[in-house]
Amino acid sequence: MLYLWLKALHIIAVVCWFAGLFYLPRLFVYHAISEDQPSRERFKVMERKLYRGIMLPSMIATLVFGLWMLMLNPGLFGMGGWLHAKLALVLLLVGYHHVCGAQMKRFARDENTHGHVFYRWFNEIPVIFLIAIVIFVVVKPF
């Protein structure tokens, strides 16, 4: 029963984390095209609150519940390479998360060097991660 609760909490945390991973780069798009100081200041606050209040706690919860499930069921490591591939993608996603945080800090210091088109493409990266991770977990292709 504990395992099912952990799985439910893990999925909830993943959904919250991805919501932030989808929305923060979208805020970067709007921040990059904003022309007045009040708008830029508003985006700084929104970005900081999203990152610190939703994304960071959700990422930590995702990792904690996921690792806890692996500790309760270490046999998953022997079920094929799908879990290893998923974990590799999760590590890369943690890296993307931190890149978002670094970019947020650049915006906060008014040091952004990218245009809105860059952020429109940057915003698509978590979609690729989500598709691949879901396929690995559900289909278990190898």
C-alpha positions as CSV (number, residue, x, y, z in Angstrom):
1,M,0.0,0.0,0.0
2,L,2.9,2.4,0.8
3,Y,4.3,1.8,-2.7
4,L,1.0,2.9,-4.3
5,W,0.9,6.1,-2.2
6,L,4.4,6.8,-3.2
7,K,3.6,6.3,-6.9
8,A,0.6,8.6,-6.6
9,L,2.6,11.3,-4.9
10,H,5.4,10.8,-7.4
11,I,3.0,11.3,-10.4
12,I,1.5,14.4,-8.7
13,A,4.9,15.9,-8.2
14,V,5.9,15.1,-11.8
15,V,2.8,16.9,-13.1
16,C,3.5,20.0,-11.0
17,W,7.2,20.0,-12.0
18,F,6.4,19.7,-15.7
19,A,3.8,22.5,-15.4
20,G,6.5,24.8,-14.2
21,L,9.0,23.5,-16.8
22,F,6.4,24.3,-19.5
23,Y,5.5,27.7,-18.1
24,L,8.8,29.3,-17.0
25,P,10.3,29.3,-20.5
26,R,7.0,30.7,-21.8
27,L,7.4,33.6,-19.2
28,F,10.9,34.0,-20.7
29,V,9.4,34.5,-24.1
30,Y,7.1,37.3,-22.8
31,H,9.9,38.8,-20.6
32,A,12.3,38.9,-23.6
33,I,9.8,40.9,-25.7
34,S,8.6,43.2,-22.9
35,E,9.6,46.8,-23.5
36,D,8.7,48.7,-20.3
37,Q,10.3,48.4,-16.9
38,P,7.1,47.6,-14.9
39,S,6.4,44.6,-17.2
40,R,10.0,43.4,-16.8
41,E,9.8,43.7,-13.0
42,R,6.4,41.8,-13.0
43,F,8.0,39.0,-15.0
44,K,10.9,38.8,-12.6
45,V,8.6,38.3,-9.7
46,M,6.5,35.7,-11.5
47,E,9.5,33.8,-12.6
48,R,11.0,33.8,-9.1
49,K,7.8,32.6,-7.5
50,L,7.2,29.9,-10.1
51,Y,10.8,28.6,-9.8
52,R,11.1,28.7,-6.0
53,G,7.5,28.1,-5.0
54,I,6.5,25.4,-7.5
55,M,9.3,24.0,-9.6
56,L,12.0,23.5,-7.0
57,P,9.7,21.8,-4.4
58,S,8.1,19.7,-7.2
59,M,11.4,18.6,-8.5
60,I,12.6,17.6,-5.0
61,A,9.4,15.7,-4.3
62,T,9.6,13.9,-7.7
63,L,13.2,12.8,-6.9
64,V,12.4,11.8,-3.3
65,F,9.3,9.8,-4.1
66,G,11.0,8.2,-7.2
67,L,14.1,7.1,-5.2
68,W,11.9,5.9,-2.4
69,M,10.0,3.7,-4.8
70,L,13.3,2.3,-6.2
71,M,14.5,1.5,-2.7
72,L,11.3,-0.4,-2.0
73,N,11.5,-2.2,-5.3
74,P,15.1,-2.6,-6.4
75,G,14.0,-5.4,-8.8
76,L,13.0,-2.7,-11.2
77,F,16.7,-2.4,-12.2
78,G,16.7,-5.9,-13.6
79,M,13.6,-5.4,-15.8
80,G,15.5,-4.0,-18.8
81,G,17.1,-0.9,-19.9
82,W,14.0,1.3,-19.9
83,L,14.5,2.3,-16.3
84,H,18.1,3.3,-16.9
85,A,17.1,5.3,-19.9
86,K,14.3,7.0,-17.9
87,L,16.7,7.8,-15.1
88,A,19.3,9.2,-17.6
89,L,16.5,11.5,-19.0
90,V,15.5,12.6,-15.5
91,L,19.1,13.6,-14.8
92,L,19.2,15.6,-18.0
93,L,15.8,17.1,-17.0
94,V,17.3,18.2,-13.7
95,G,20.0,19.9,-15.7
96,Y,17.4,21.7,-17.8
97,H,15.7,22.7,-14.6
98,H,18.9,24.3,-13.4
99,V,19.6,26.0,-16.7
100,C,16.1,27.6,-16.3
101,G,17.1,28.8,-12.9
102,A,20.3,30.3,-14.2
103,Q,18.4,32.0,-17.0
104,M,15.9,33.3,-14.5
105,K,18.8,34.9,-12.5
106,R,20.1,36.5,-15.7
107,F,16.7,38.1,-16.3
108,A,16.7,39.2,-12.7
109,R,20.0,41.0,-13.2
110,D,18.8,42.4,-16.6
111,E,21.5,40.4,-18.4
112,N,19.4,38.4,-20.8
113,T,21.2,38.0,-24.2
114,H,18.5,35.9,-26.0
115,G,15.5,36.9,-28.0
116,H,12.0,35.6,-27.8
117,V,12.5,33.2,-30.7
118,F,15.3,31.4,-28.8
119,Y,12.9,31.0,-25.8
120,R,10.1,29.7,-28.0
121,W,12.5,26.8,-29.0
122,F,13.9,26.5,-25.5
123,N,10.3,26.0,-24.3
124,E,9.9,22.8,-26.4
125,I,12.7,20.9,-24.8
126,P,10.6,19.6,-21.8
127,V,8.0,18.3,-24.3
128,I,10.7,16.0,-25.8
129,F,11.7,14.8,-22.3
130,L,8.0,14.1,-21.3
131,I,7.3,12.1,-24.4
132,A,10.4,10.0,-24.1
133,I,10.0,9.4,-20.3
134,V,6.3,8.4,-20.7
135,I,7.1,6.0,-23.5
136,F,9.9,4.4,-21.5
137,V,7.7,3.9,-18.4
138,V,4.6,2.7,-20.2
139,V,5.8,0.8,-23.3
140,K,9.2,-0.3,-21.8
141,P,10.7,-0.7,-25.3
142,F,13.9,-2.3,-24.0
